[in-house]
Amino acid sequence: MLYNMVVTNQPRKKIMYSEEVKLAIKEHNTISIAKSKVHAKVAIKSMIMKETEWMPEDYGLSIRYYCIENDVYETPKCVCGADVLPDKLNQRNGFSKYCSIPCNQKYSRTNKKLMDFNYMNDIRVVQRKSYIEIGKTLGVSDVAVAVWCKKHGLPDEKYVWSDSATKEEREARTAARIKTQLGDDAHEKLYDKEWLRTEYEVLEKSPSKIARELNLSGHMVVVRAMEQHGIDYDPNRTYHSPELDVYLPEIKMGIEYNGAYAHSEARRDTGYHIKKVKHFNEKGIRVVQIWSDDWIYNKEVVKSFLNNLLGQSKDRIGARQTTYGDVSIEDYRKFLDNHHLLGFGKGATVKVGLYHDEKLVAVCGSTK
């Protein structure tokens, strides 16, 4: 996320937010922290408030999140020297660029002549200049000229062959400009209707979250893409649904990576993980949960497990290619330690397996 402010020459103090508070804001969203009465979340909110105590008391939790994420330690200044306020439309975007509308109008980089009706009427209607010619004169793009002519209610005519006055030409130029601004990856995803519909409707992500994940500075570009796809956007909708670390829409499977500390009972509500699984199962999505200690100590077993789920196993053996037989306790223990996430467990009185070319490839244990 970009820090949207005019940088001043004021000296910056050396400050560090604690790693604990940075981890906390990654693990929890503002809504869950602000409204929760769970002791752990109340403690996190208190920690956030304490580490941002330099801010005015009426500043919301979202702007405090923003400051911690971006290591902001003081209210930025407008070019006039006054403090600027948090973005009124979305505090997660950070601070506004100017302290007031008059400053915005005074210091905005928009060419003042574009906003002058008399000037634009004279050069466009009387002198019959094309958008491209006006743009070169003012040092702006022809698309910006077309937009301001429309705001002034000036005729939308093509005066010269090179004038991009037609709606189709302007849309094509605008689309090319948007693609350049967004970047190929973000543009490809935003204008993929099925991908965007899945992110918003199935995974229940807000436009702001989608924008952050695509490294975009604001959520309105996501909203505009949704409107073009015909995806209904509800600005009053609340987003408190669980999220997935990885989602594979082709096979409707999600993968969750659970840190042993962050996802322990001391840090998570009882039933948190099973509720998440049930939530996505109801949407037809299978959830696989991988724990950090399994990944650290049994990485190859986890990889094999995931490859089997994804149908990527290199050595697939059909059941008819195997033979059935008893398994010794030594072979049973060794096989489970090498291939099962939980390793060997006591209690099985009957141990059998399948052999392929005299090699043990599967085991099963049970009590009598």
Secondary structure, DSSP 8 states (H G I E B T S, - for coil): ----S---S---------HHHHHHHHHS-HHHHHH---HHHHHHHHHHHHHTTTS-TT--HHHHHHHHHTT--S--B-TTS-B--B-SS-GGG-B-SSSSHHHHHHH-SS-GGGG-HHHHHIIIIIS---HHHHHHHHTS-HHHHHHHHHHHT------STT---SHHHHHHHHHHHHHHHH-HHHHHHHT-HHHHHIIIIIS---HHHHHHHTT-S-SHHHHHHHHHHT----TT--------SEEETTTTEEEEEE-TTTTSTTTS-TTHHHHHHHHHHTTT-EEEEEEHHHHHHSHHHHHHHHHHHTT--S----GGG-EEEE--HHHHHHHHHHH-TT---TT-SEEEEEEETTEEEEEEEE--
